[in-house]
Amino acid sequence: MWKGKLPDADRVLHAQTVYMILNNADNGDIGEWYSQSGSNYGKVRVVYTYPTGDGYCRVYQSEVSYKGNIQHYTERACVQQCVKGWRLYSK
């Protein structure tokens, strides 16, 4: 999984983009980030949102380009009324 091998600054950019999309985007919207060097980049898209008993979950897809190679990830994040913030899960 390349996300763990990204430089620290790029991992921060990716995480910021994930949380921005989870908090603000409609299903289908895409957020993008680019490293300062321009060699690495990523995209995040919310696929769908569904309710849970005390909150909701969002399934999102990430595309990460690292050293010219691209990988895709599908992940899920949930937020609950009794827990502050998102909980991220690999799908």
Residue, then its C-alpha position, 0 to 999 in steps of 0.5 A: m500500500w503506497k499511502g504508507k510509503l508516501p513522504d510525510a507532507d504528501r500523507v498529510l495532503h492526502a489525509q486533509t483531502v479525505y477529511m475535506i471530502l468526507n465533511n463537505a462533498d456530495n456523493g460523486d464530488i472529487g477532491e485532489w491534492y498535489s505534492q510540492s514537487g508535482s511528482n505525486y498526487g491523489k484524488v478522493r471521491v465519495v461514492y455513496t453515503y448511508p445511514t447507520g443507527d446513530g450516524y452515517c457512513r461514507v464509502y470513498q475511493s482514493e487514487v494515489s500516484y507515487k513515483g509514477n505508479i497509480q493505486h486505487y483504494t476503496e475505504r469507508a468512514c463512519v461518524q456517530q453521534c456518540v463519538k467525535g470525528w470520523r472512524l476510518y475503515s479499509k474495505 
